[in-house]
Amino acid sequence: MNGSSARLRIGIDVGGTFTDVVAVDARTRIMVASVKVPTTHDHADGVAAGIVAGLERLLVESAIDPASIAFIAHSTTQATNALLEGDVAKVGVVTLGGPIARAFARFAPFALAEGIRFAPAWFDGRDPGVLDALRAAGIESVAVSEPFAVDRPQREAALVASARASGLAATSGAEVSTQYGLRARTRTAALNAAILPRMLRTSRVTARAVAGARIPAPLMIMRSDGGVMDVAEVERRPILTMLSGPAAGIAGALFHENVTDGIFIEVGGTSADCSVIRRGQPQMRPARIGGHRTLLRTLDVRTIAVAGGSLARIANGRIVDVGPRSAHIAGYRYAAFTDESAIDGARVDLSAGVAALIGVGGERIAITPTCAANALGVVPADAFAAGDAAAARLACERVGIELGLDADGVARAILERATERLRATLDQLIADYGLDRTTVVLVGGGGGAAALVPFAAQRLGFAHRIARDAQVISPLGVALALVRDVVERMIVDPSPGDLARIRREAIDAAVASGAAPDRVEVVIEVDTARNRVRATASGATALVEGAQLPVVADQAAQLAVAATHLRAGAENVRVIASTDGLIVVASARESAVVDARGIVRLVLPGAFAFATTVAGIDRCLAKAIDDHTTFGDVGRSLPDVFLLRAGRISEFAGMAEAEQIAGLLREELAGIDDDERIVLLVVQKRA
């Protein structure tokens, strides 16, 4: 690994118990090294000490030249834990504007967790001595909020700068969100301020360690939407790192596994995180803290209290449930990781309502889902959850005597109870996102994946697979993450210039967070009913080499996966258009866009394809809109338009004027060679 010819991406995932560090080859996306160290919650430097220790160990044990590192990032549960545990700064909210505006900004105190209330102090920003008043009140962190600061942030920014210059941590509503909604934006800014001092300490300690190790890449931190941002952005908006741990897992699944429609299940020892992948993309939702809406968009992660280490609960002589308590938290050993001789000499003890044994030395031994799966022989030999199947089976046999079951009966009962807990969440996700059950794949990640996913998939009738390197899927997701940023505005009848400006603002925000300017992609969404425009920009970091994944699917494989998702026979689908990185496959009713990896990126009913070049886009767009505009009782409805170029898909939906679409297309294609092949897909609205 010595020498700087190799280009590596380093991913670090800070978990509740362990901090995992991996090195990934930037060109091949293959993991080349990994280490695990204890998470340092109680250290003076907090979790940063564990991050530094893990990084140093990885460099030394794998003989990695720091100069070869092109990207380094970590996820963290620190923001989430700080809010849940009430480990927050004393916050002062400074409101600008008149009395009515201040009244609309104000929110009532609320509970972050049981017994922990968030009640910031309030200050009038018109008071020229407001900074002195903040310090006199013992305020540690400041949130500044003003109506319409999304469009006019100057006064907020000036007061934030003054507060920082005086030694206070400070943030503003416009810094944390570009969305309207004064009270929600103020609440989000106040929560951001609450965790700001603690996150500042962690990010600075970690950044100094990276610089001290002579790593040329800037330190990045995982966001809750699956992207990353640099330390400077974390020092302004640490709240964006909330839930970055689960986000890291699904990011790893998306980069490491080719999934069109599926549910990623990251299984730990205590809980499992379930996330939908739809059309190859994760699904988002607004975050709620203490039951209150924030303007923070996060990956939609549903957590259930059942996992590889969950205790099997017994009542009335039968196994009635699994979880929520786990073996390692309750002080039990796993039967699958205990010597068979120790199981043989142990006595069955069901007195605590748990399927367990007591060893001759007094150690408590539990039969967890991991043990049950090993006993049934459904855990692959190379899986992280693989243990001593004979020991696990003997434990099931011993407990089964007390319950009137054989070893298989005990193991199946435990896994069936765990599957029932999982079923409800899977059914809800499928319903929420309108997934077709026949094409959903369950993808398992985390150390306990093989304990639950194979059995549950077979029981519930889903296809499944365990992700490659499942036990370190989260740090892999961090290592392979993209920079991401979102800009949202409320605009009535946006002009082409409005849309181009918001697009450029999103690109600038992503670049400011560390993305390479030439690698940023933008999706524009226009919601005419709510007068809302959202631009989401994402892209690879500036120092990443080999950003493109190798082609892994030939056209036959692409046609096969398209046929599956179009619910048509392979003989009834055909390629109707293509770019250098995408093909459009049509059946009689629908069309699918498939990328080079064999992932269906888009399925559209009744779509019409127009193949052209960059030079011919204006003429092609005019014809597409003329041919497919509909007229009804509410007037003219333009078709939805999708631009395919190379491996990129740009969506222009909900536009009210043809010139809006044309302006965005020109912006998207600026600087591209005139003879490059592109495809327009249009979907006609119903009259």
Order of alpha helices (4+ residues) and beta strands (2+ residues): beta-beta-beta-alpha-beta-alpha-beta-alpha-beta-beta-beta-alpha-beta-alpha-beta-alpha-alpha-beta-beta-alpha-alpha-beta-beta-beta-beta-beta-beta-beta-beta-alpha-beta-alpha-beta-beta-beta-alpha-alpha-alpha-beta-alpha-beta-alpha-beta-alpha-beta-beta-alpha-beta-beta-beta-beta-beta-alpha-beta-beta-beta-beta-alpha-beta
